[in-house]
Each structure stands twice: as C-alpha cells, then as structure tokens.
Amino acid sequence: MTITPQSSRVVVLVKALPQPSKTYGETVCCAGVTIDRQWKRLFPVRFRHLKGESSFSRWDWIKFKYRRPKSDTRAESCHVYEESITVDGSLHDAERTRLLTPMLLKSAKEAAALGHSLALIRPRNTRFIWKLKTKAEINEEREAFRLAARQPGMFDKELAELEPSPYDFRFKFEDDGGSHNYQNGDWEAHAMFWRESQRTSAAEALKWMDGKFNDEFPKRGMAFAIGNQAKRPHVWQLLGVIRLDETSQGELF
C-alpha cells in the first residue's frame, strides 16, 4: 500500500542531544510547533548530515513531509522524509511570546492528563547545576558515537565523530507537579559550553553558563520544552531551555 506523505510547517523549538541509533546512525530528536500551536516531533533527523537549505536552527520555520511512524503511537510524532526539509524564514523575537505563551502548561503531569507527549512549561525556583562525568561514562558515549558516525548511508559522507560533553548538565526546578531534577538534553546548551570553553576555558565557560541559566534567563523569562519517552511514557525529559519573556495575558492581544 502506498503511503501519501503529509506536509507541515513548524517553528523549531527543540534540538536534543544526538543519540546513537542502530538503524539510522547518529540521530537528533527535533520538535516544533505549527502556526496554530500544534506540536510536531521530527524523527529521525541526522542533523549533521543536513546541508544548505535543509540545515536549521532554533526559531527557524521549516517545511517538511512526513508519515505516521509505525512503532511510535504518540500523537505528535512524525516520521520525517529528511530530504524534504527546507528552511522557510524565522520567528522574530517580538512574535515568540505571542505564539508560545498560550501553550504554557503547569507541569508534565498536566500534559500527560491532556494526552500530550510534548509540552512547554514555565518552571519555578530553577537551579542550573553540573557534574563532571567519569572517564568510563565519557568513553562509553564516545564509543557509541564513533560506531554511529560510521554507519554507511546511500549518499552520506562519513561524519566527524561527536565528542561527548565532559559535564552532566542538569536543572533542579519546581512546577505544579512537584520538585524535579532533570538532565538537560538541549543540544544548544552543550554547544554553548564547547564554544565558550574553546574561546576561554572550561572553568570560564561554566561560570558564563551559570550567569546565563541562574541569573539572566530566570529574570527575563525562561521556559522548558519537555517530552516523554515512547517506550516509557511516564518518564519525562528536558529537551529545550528557551528564553521566553514573562508577560501578562493582556499583552498578548
């Protein structure tokens, strides 16, 4: 039976850390929302394979074709035809609050009760923390990425191996569901560390991130993009740390 692809256009909010996949090599879980505030989870996306018009960043609008996954029953999940991805503009700063604030939920518990597998929440009393990984943990991740990067694709060039971050980045926070300690799975946060550590030092990079996530973001407004796991839907993860202005409901209109 022939499957007719569906089309969608979303603004990208989530680019999670790359994960080694036995089937697809090195993949990234990406997610975004449509203009009418519907979540779409894009998978599999071998992000470092994307070139030119297909390569995207957070806040880019992208168009793509997809079908429903065979093994993922979550309503928001899309099996993306990777070659169909194109960038179609970006969401300007002034438009972000108006689009996203009405989507904010009070907790993962509320999202689950609504049958959602992706959600945007406004965390309270956040604390960004980090811990140095052990050599064994880093070596295990490095080997997994080495194997994934070497899996051949029909038109793929071999990719440089991804170097695991030496730190486990986390957020402690509260929401209406209680207190939490989530690992930070946002690729952009780890990219922040690498960029700053190469420009200065690891110690200075951590100090700079501390200022961003424990001072600047909470004062100006911060939201978390969270999602659950397909095989363990009761387990929720932090996928994206998003700067989103605090605003009153009246300011949205």
Secondary structure, DSSP 8 states (H G I E B T S, - for coil): -----EEEEEEEEEEB--EEETTTEEEEEEEEE-TT--EEEEEEE-GGG--GGG---TTEEEEEEEE--SS---TTEEEE-GGG-EEEEE--HHHHHHHHGGGEES-HHHHHHTT-SEEEE--EEEEEEEEE--HHHHHHHHHHHHHHHT---SS----------SEEEEEEEEETTEEEEEEB-BHHHHHHHHHHHHHS-HHHHHHHHHHIIIIIHHHH-EEEEEEE-SS-TT-EEEEEEEE-----GGGG-
